[in-house]
């Protein structure tokens, strides 16, 4: 029998690694050697999370009052549609680069914010925001501007019990305990009027990329790795192998429908839901944010269609909502929470029904299973689970994860994405080409375009975003590689000292090497000095005179 030591972590092992290397005694360390890692949902961890550095922080000085004071000034600034250039001079105070998710003060914005800071008594008269003495003040202004312009409530975060909680853009789940760095979290807290927690200073950090590359061997599994095969190979030296499905896939993936406006798109979604549920088909509606899920929910309520909402605000009800999402004519609106790793059983979950009985008898179990079989067959006859995507995500993998909730294990199912030219992805990356196509076709109000060219244009837009995000992750890795070499050297030496009871031998060795290096430097300098002296002594007066004349000409 093969015996191995296996660890199944329920928390982030990378933080264990950092804490182990901050330990003051060997007994405080918890990790074994990093031999082999097998990562579930590997694309989520190694790709989606790769842009997020893992940081252990400690309290820094309290500057909450400054966040409050600067926060009051930002709403007075006006957005400019594009940045200043040689051919364009706008009148706004800041511009937004939506592709790069950056915000910049214009020249007028800088002048105005400086005037407001002086009027508020935060900055002295005649000073510049860019002067060295105002570096921290510029930090506060930048953080406040980003908080107001780039980060939206119920999209990027929620406010619960007087606390700002981050929402994971990839999974739609709240990230309790995590905080944005560089003062951004404090700026968002000031914006929302909740208690501002102290800013933190970094004590230790590492990226997922460099942490998992510490393992001698690495492997993983996911249903959506193929689109990122190049990155897995280039960054982690991992080959991607596509395993055939257990049963043939019979789900019908219909082409995207593109509308001019958000209003037209939502109306079409409501009508599709009405038709599907009339036939008894369950529907899962995928949205990109809490805000969008609430918009669809309001429209369904107006239409009199009963439904459930699964987002970060109702995560406590997740198990019950998912258990019933496959029931006949059930309508479930969900963020990305329902996208990855969620198994929606057609006809509902009979195991969930059993869990409500304290000690079910064999007869009760048989009755529940028989009733479930009837419901299951009815849902299959209606077409299985229908997936509706209300927007395309930046990554094709997230769209594929949503689609993958339907047609599992050879079941029937269908999917369709509804888009509008007002969607973020379309507006930023695909608007010109698709809008031109729609104008040429003379689209009327409420009409949608359904064409392979449109689907191709949208796929190209997603590839652009994926390529840009890959470049960001690659740059982050290159930056962290420099720190990683130093980190590994320091951690290695630190662990050597921690593992011995008497450090005097190690200290003596370090001292001896330092003295030897210093002696070599002094000896080299002395030898170089003697060689210079011999060269000068060997010159004739005539040569020394010419040399001095030449030296004066070069200097002059």
C-alpha positions in Angstrom: 0.0 0.0 0.0 1.3 3.5 -0.9 1.5 5.8 2.0 1.8 9.6 1.4 1.4 12.7 3.5 -1.4 14.8 2.1 -2.5 18.2 3.1 -5.9 19.6 1.9 -5.8 23.3 2.8 -9.1 25.2 3.5 -7.3 28.5 3.5 -4.6 30.2 1.4 -1.4 28.3 1.8 0.6 31.2 0.4 -0.1 33.2 3.5 1.1 30.2 5.6 4.4 30.4 3.6 4.8 34.1 4.4 3.9 33.6 8.1 6.3 30.7 8.4 9.0 33.0 7.2 8.1 35.6 9.8 8.1 33.0 12.6 10.4 33.5 15.6 10.8 29.8 16.4 10.7 26.6 14.4 7.5 25.5 16.4 5.5 28.4 14.9 5.9 27.1 11.4 3.1 25.0 9.9 4.1 24.1 6.3 6.1 21.1 5.2 8.5 21.2 2.2 6.9 22.3 -1.0 7.1 19.0 -3.0 3.9 18.7 -5.1 0.8 20.8 -5.5 -2.5 19.8 -7.2 -4.7 22.8 -7.7 -8.4 22.6 -8.3 -9.9 25.3 -10.6 -6.3 26.0 -11.5 -7.2 28.8 -14.0 -8.9 30.8 -11.2 -5.9 30.5 -8.9 -3.0 30.8 -11.3 -4.5 33.2 -13.9 -7.4 35.2 -12.5 -5.7 35.7 -9.1 -2.2 36.2 -10.5 -2.6 40.0 -10.7 -3.3 40.2 -6.9 -0.2 40.2 -4.8 -0.6 38.4 -1.5 0.3 40.8 1.4 0.7 40.4 5.1 0.5 43.8 6.6 0.8 45.6 9.9 -0.7 48.9 11.2 0.8 52.1 10.0 0.2 55.7 11.2 -3.4 56.9 11.5 -4.3 59.2 8.6 -8.1 58.7 8.5 -8.8 62.4 9.0 -6.9 63.3 5.9 -8.9 60.8 3.8 -12.1 62.5 5.1 -10.9 66.0 4.2 -9.7 65.1 0.7 -12.8 63.0 0.0 -15.0 66.1 0.3 -13.2 67.8 -2.5 -13.3 65.1 -5.2 -17.1 65.4 -6.1 -16.5 69.0 -7.3 -14.2 67.8 -10.1 -15.7 67.3 -13.6 -14.9 64.4 -15.9 -13.3 65.0 -19.3 -14.1 62.5 -22.0 -10.6 62.1 -23.3 -7.0 63.2 -22.3 -5.5 66.5 -23.4 -3.2 66.4 -26.5 -1.6 68.7 -29.0 -4.9 68.8 -31.0 -7.4 68.6 -28.1 -7.7 70.8 -25.0 -10.8 69.9 -22.9 -12.4 71.6 -20.0 -12.7 68.8 -17.5 -10.6 68.1 -14.4 -9.8 64.5 -14.9 -9.9 61.9 -17.7 -10.5 58.1 -17.5 -8.7 55.4 -19.4 -11.3 52.6 -19.2 -9.2 50.0 -21.0 -6.3 50.5 -18.5 -8.7 51.3 -15.6 -6.8 54.4 -14.8 -7.8 58.0 -13.9 -5.6 61.1 -14.5 -5.8 64.7 -13.4 -5.7 67.2 -16.3 -3.8 70.5 -16.1 -7.0 72.3 -15.1 -7.8 69.6 -12.6 -4.4 69.9 -10.9 -4.8 73.7 -10.6 -8.3 73.3 -9.2 -7.4 70.7 -6.7 -4.4 72.7 -5.5 -6.7 75.8 -5.0 -9.2 73.7 -3.1 -6.5 72.2 -0.9 -5.2 75.7 -0.1 -8.7 77.0 0.7 -9.2 74.1 3.0 -5.9 74.8 4.8 -4.5 71.5 3.8 -1.7 72.9 1.6 0.3 76.1 2.0 -0.2 79.0 -0.3 2.0 78.9 -3.4 3.0 75.3 -3.0 2.7 72.6 -5.7 1.0 69.2 -5.2 4.0 67.7 -6.9 6.6 69.1 -4.5 8.5 66.5 -2.4 6.9 67.7 0.8 3.4 66.9 -0.6 4.1 63.3 -1.7 1.7 61.9 0.9 -1.0 64.5 0.0 -0.8 63.5 -3.7 -1.2 59.9 -2.5 -4.5 60.9 -0.8 -5.8 62.8 -3.8 -5.0 59.9 -6.2 -6.6 57.3 -3.9 -9.7 59.5 -3.4 -10.0 60.1 -7.2 -9.8 56.4 -7.9 -12.3 55.5 -5.2 -14.9 57.9 -6.7 -14.4 57.3 -10.4 -13.2 53.7 -10.8 -14.8 51.8 -8.0 -18.6 51.3 -7.8 -20.8 50.1 -4.9 -22.5 46.8 -5.6 -20.1 46.1 -8.4 -16.6 46.2 -7.0 -17.6 46.1 -3.3 -20.6 46.0 -1.0 -21.2 47.9 2.3 -22.4 45.6 5.1 -22.6 46.2 8.8 -20.6 49.5 8.4 -17.8 47.8 6.5 -16.6 47.9 2.9 -16.2 44.4 1.6 -14.5 43.6 -1.7 -16.4 41.5 -4.3 -14.2 39.2 -6.4 -14.7 40.2 -10.0 -14.2 36.7 -11.2 -16.3 34.7 -8.7 -18.8 37.3 -7.6 -18.2 36.3 -4.0 -17.2 38.6 -1.1 -13.6 38.6 0.0 -14.0 39.0 3.8 -10.8 40.1 5.4 -9.1 41.3 2.2 -8.4 45.0 1.7 -7.1 47.1 -1.2 -3.6 48.5 -0.7 -2.1 52.0 -1.3 -4.8 53.7 0.6 -7.5 52.8 -1.8 -9.6 50.9 0.8 -9.5 53.9 3.2 -10.5 56.2 0.4 -13.5 54.0 -0.4 -14.4 53.9 3.3 -14.3 57.8 3.3 -16.5 57.9 0.2 -19.1 55.6 1.8 -19.0 57.4 5.2 -18.1 54.3 7.2 -15.4 54.0 9.8 -12.0 54.4 8.3 -9.6 51.7 9.4 -5.9 52.5 9.8 -3.7 52.2 6.7 -1.4 49.2 6.7 2.3 48.8 5.8 3.5 45.7 4.0 5.4 43.2 6.2 5.7 40.4 3.6 4.3 39.7 0.2 4.5 37.3 -2.7 2.5 36.7 -5.9 0.6 33.4 -6.7 2.9 33.0 -9.7 6.1 32.9 -7.6 4.5 31.0 -4.7 3.4 28.0 -6.9 6.7 28.0 -8.8 8.3 27.1 -5.5 6.8 23.6 -5.7 9.0 20.9 -7.2 6.0 19.7 -9.2 2.8 21.4 -10.0 -0.5 20.2 -11.7 -4.1 21.3 -11.7 -7.5 20.7 -13.2 -10.3 22.9 -14.5 -13.0 22.8 -17.2 -11.7 26.0 -18.9 -8.0 25.8 -19.3 -7.6 25.5 -23.1 -7.9 29.2 -23.9 -5.0 29.9 -21.5 -2.7 27.1 -22.7 0.0 29.5 -23.8 0.2 31.3 -20.4 0.3 28.0 -18.5 3.2 26.9 -20.7 5.2 30.2 -20.7 4.8 31.1 -17.0 4.4 27.8 -15.2 5.9 25.3 -17.7 2.7 23.3 -17.6 1.2 21.4 -20.6 -2.5 21.7 -21.1 -4.3 18.4 -22.0 -8.0 18.4 -22.9 -9.8 15.4 -21.5 -13.0 14.2 -23.4 -16.3 14.6 -21.6 -17.8 11.5 -19.9 -20.9 11.7 -22.1 -21.5 13.5 -25.5 -22.3 17.2 -25.1 -25.8 18.0 -26.5 -26.3 21.5 -25.2 -27.4 24.0 -27.8 -25.2 27.2 -27.7 -27.1 29.8 -29.7 -25.4 32.8 -31.3 -25.3 36.1 -29.4 -28.1 38.7 -29.9 -26.8 42.3 -29.9 -29.1 45.3 -29.3 -28.4 49.0 -29.5 -29.5 49.8 -25.9 -29.5 48.2 -22.5 -33.3 48.8 -22.2 -34.0 46.8 -25.4 -31.7 44.0 -24.3 -33.4 43.7 -20.9 -36.8 43.6 -22.5 -35.7 40.8 -24.8 -34.3 38.8 -21.8 -37.6 39.1 -19.9 -39.5 37.9 -23.0 -37.2 34.9 -23.4 -37.6 34.0 -19.7 -41.4 34.2 -20.0 -41.4 31.8 -23.0 -39.0 29.3 -21.5 -40.8 29.1 -18.1 -44.2 28.8 -19.8 -42.9 25.5 -21.2 -41.6 24.4 -17.7 -37.9 25.0 -18.6 -35.7 26.3 -15.7 -33.6 29.4 -16.4 -30.3 30.6 -15.0 -29.6 34.3 -15.7 -25.9 35.2 -15.3 -25.0 38.8 -14.6 -21.6 40.5 -14.2 -22.3 42.3 -10.9 -24.7 42.7 -8.0 -26.0 45.9 -9.4 -26.9 44.2 -12.7 -28.5 41.3 -11.0 -30.8 43.7 -9.1 -31.7 45.5 -12.3 -32.9 42.3 -13.9 -34.7 41.3 -10.7 -36.6 44.6 -10.7 -37.8 44.0 -14.3 -38.8 40.4 -13.6 -40.8 41.6 -10.5 -42.6 44.2 -12.8 -43.4 41.4 -15.2 -44.8 39.3 -12.4 -42.3 36.5 -12.9 -41.3 34.7 -9.7 -37.5 34.3 -9.2 -34.6 34.0 -6.8 -31.5 36.2 -6.6 -28.1 34.7 -5.8 -25.4 37.3 -5.2 -22.8 38.3 -2.6 -25.6 40.0 -0.5 -27.5 36.7 -0.2 -24.6 34.2 0.0 -26.1 32.6 3.1 -29.0 31.3 1.0 -26.7 30.0 -1.7 -27.1 26.2 -0.9 -30.9 26.5 -0.9 -31.1 28.6 -4.1 -28.8 26.3 -6.0 -30.6 23.2 -4.8 -33.8 24.5 -6.4 -32.5 26.2 -9.5 -33.2 23.1 -11.6 -36.8 22.8 -10.6 -39.5 23.1 -13.3 -39.9 26.7 -14.5 -37.5 28.0 -11.8 -35.8 31.3 -12.5 -32.5 32.1 -10.8 -30.6 35.4 -11.3 -27.0 35.0 -10.3 -23.6 36.8 -10.4 -20.5 34.8 -11.1 -21.1 32.9 -7.8 -23.2 30.4 -9.8 -20.6 30.1 -12.6 -17.7 28.0 -11.2 -18.0 24.7 -9.5 -21.8 24.9 -9.1 -23.8 21.7 -9.9 -27.4 22.5 -10.7 -29.4 19.3 -10.7 -32.4 19.1 -13.1 -35.6 18.6 -11.2 -33.9 20.0 -8.0 -31.7 18.2 -5.5 -33.4 15.2 -3.8 -30.5 15.2 -1.3 -31.5 18.7 -0.2 -35.0 17.4 0.4 -33.7 14.5 2.5 -31.6 16.9 4.6 -34.8 18.5 6.0 -35.8 15.2 7.5 -34.2 14.2 10.8 -34.2 10.4 10.3 -35.8 9.6 7.0 -37.2 6.1 6.6 -36.5 3.8 3.5 -40.0 4.5 2.4 -39.6 8.3 2.6 -36.3 8.1 0.7 -37.9 6.0 -2.1 -40.8 8.5 -2.3 -38.5 11.5 -2.6 -36.4 9.8 -5.3 -39.5 8.8 -7.3 -40.9 12.3 -7.2 -37.5 13.7 -8.2 -37.3 11.3 -11.2 -40.7 12.6 -12.5 -39.5 16.2 -12.2 -36.1 15.4 -13.7 -37.7 13.8 -16.8 -40.2 16.7 -17.1 -37.3 19.3 -17.1 -35.4 17.2 -19.7 -38.5 17.1 -21.9 -38.8 20.9 -21.6 -35.2 21.3 -22.9 -33.1 21.1 -19.8 -31.5 24.2 -18.0 -31.5 27.3 -20.2 -28.6 29.7 -19.6 -29.0 33.5 -20.3 -25.9 35.7 -20.2 -26.7 39.4 -19.8 -23.2 40.5 -20.9 -19.9 39.1 -22.1 -17.2 39.0 -19.5 -13.6 40.2 -20.2 -12.5 36.6 -20.2 -14.0 33.8 -22.4 -13.3 31.4 -19.6 -15.9 33.0 -17.3 -18.5 32.9 -20.1 -17.7 29.2 -20.6 -18.0 28.5 -16.9 -21.5 30.0 -17.0 -22.5 28.0 -20.0 -21.0 24.9 -18.3 -23.8 24.9 -15.7 -26.1 23.5 -18.4 -25.7 20.3 -20.4 -23.7 18.5 -17.7 -23.2 14.7 -17.9 -25.0 14.5 -21.3 -28.1 16.3 -20.2 -30.1 18.5 -22.5 -29.7 22.3 -22.2 -29.3 25.5 -24.1 -27.6 28.9 -23.8 -27.6 32.4 -25.3 -25.9 35.7 -24.5 -27.8 39.0 -24.8 -25.6 42.1 -25.4 -26.0 45.8 -26.0 -23.8 48.5 -27.3 -23.9 50.0 -23.8 -22.2 47.0 -22.2 -18.7 47.8 -20.9 -16.9 45.3 -23.1 -18.8 46.4 -26.3 -18.4 50.1 -25.5 -14.7 50.0 -24.8 -13.4 47.3 -27.1 -15.9 46.4 -29.9 -18.1 49.5 -30.4 -16.8 51.0 -33.6 -16.9 47.8 -35.7 -20.2 46.5 -34.4 -21.9 49.9 -34.3 -21.0 50.5 -38.0 -22.3 47.1 -38.9 -25.6 47.8 -37.1 -26.0 51.2 -38.8 -25.4 49.6 -42.2 -28.2 47.1 -41.5 -30.6 49.9 -40.5 -31.5 48.4 -37.1 -34.9 49.4 -35.8 -35.9 49.9 -32.1 -36.1 46.5 -30.4 -34.4 44.6 -33.2 -31.3 42.5 -32.6 -28.4 41.6 -34.8 -27.4 37.9 -35.0 -24.5 37.3 -37.3 -21.2 35.3 -37.3 -19.4 38.6 -38.0 -20.7 40.0 -34.8 -19.8 36.9 -32.8 -16.3 37.1 -34.3 -15.9 40.8 -33.4 -17.0 40.1 -29.8 -14.5 37.2 -29.6 -11.8 39.4 -30.9 -12.6 42.0 -28.3 -12.3 39.4 -25.5 -9.0 38.3 -27.0 -7.7 41.9 -26.8 -8.6 42.1 -23.1 -7.2 38.7 -22.4 -3.9 39.7 -24.1 -3.7 42.9 -22.2 -4.4 41.1 -18.9 -1.7 38.5 -19.8 0.8 41.4 -20.4 -0.1 42.9 -17.0 0.4 39.5 -15.3 3.7 39.0 -17.1 5.0 42.5 -16.1 3.9 41.8 -12.5 5.9 38.6 -12.6 9.0 40.2 -14.0 8.8 42.9 -11.3 8.2 40.4 -8.5 11.1 38.1 -9.9 13.6 40.8 -8.8 12.2 40.8 -5.2 11.7 37.0 -5.3 15.5 36.4 -5.7 16.1 38.6 -2.7 13.2 37.1 -0.8 14.4 33.5 -1.3 17.9 34.4 -0.2 16.8 36.2 2.9 14.2 33.5 3.8 16.8 30.7 3.3 19.3 32.4 5.6 16.7 33.2 8.1 15.5 29.6 8.3 19.1 28.4 8.7 19.5 30.6 11.8 16.1 29.5 13.1 16.9 25.8 12.8 20.1 25.9 14.9 20.2 26.3 18.7 23.6 28.2 18.7 24.0 30.8 16.0 27.5 31.8 17.0 29.1 29.6 14.3 27.0 31.1 11.6 27.7 34.6 12.8 31.5 33.9 13.0 31.3 32.6 9.4 29.5 35.7 8.2 32.0 37.9 10.1 35.0 36.0 8.6 33.7 36.3 5.1 33.0 40.0 5.6 36.6 40.6 6.9 38.1 38.6 4.0 36.0 40.6 1.4 37.1 43.9 3.1 40.8 42.8 3.1 40.6 41.8 -0.6 39.1 45.3 -1.5 41.9 47.1 0.5 44.6 44.9 -1.1 43.2 45.5 -4.6 43.2 49.3 -4.0 46.7 49.2 -2.7 48.0 47.2 -5.7 46.2 49.6 -8.1 47.8 52.6 -6.3 51.3 51.1 -6.6 50.8 50.4 -10.3 49.8 54.0 -10.9 52.9 55.2 -8.9 55.2 53.0 -11.0 53.7 54.3 -14.3 54.2 57.9 -13.3 57.7 57.3 -12.0 58.7 55.7 -15.4 57.8 58.7 -17.4 60.5 61.2 -18.7 60.0 64.9 -17.8 59.1 65.4 -21.5 56.4 62.7 -21.4 55.1 64.0 -18.1 54.9 67.5 -19.6 53.1 66.3 -22.7 50.7 64.2 -20.5 49.9 67.2 -18.3 49.3 69.4 -21.4 47.0 66.8 -22.9 45.1 66.5 -19.6 44.6 70.2 -19.5 43.3 70.3 -23.0 40.8 67.5 -22.3 39.5 69.2 -19.1 39.4 72.6 -20.8 
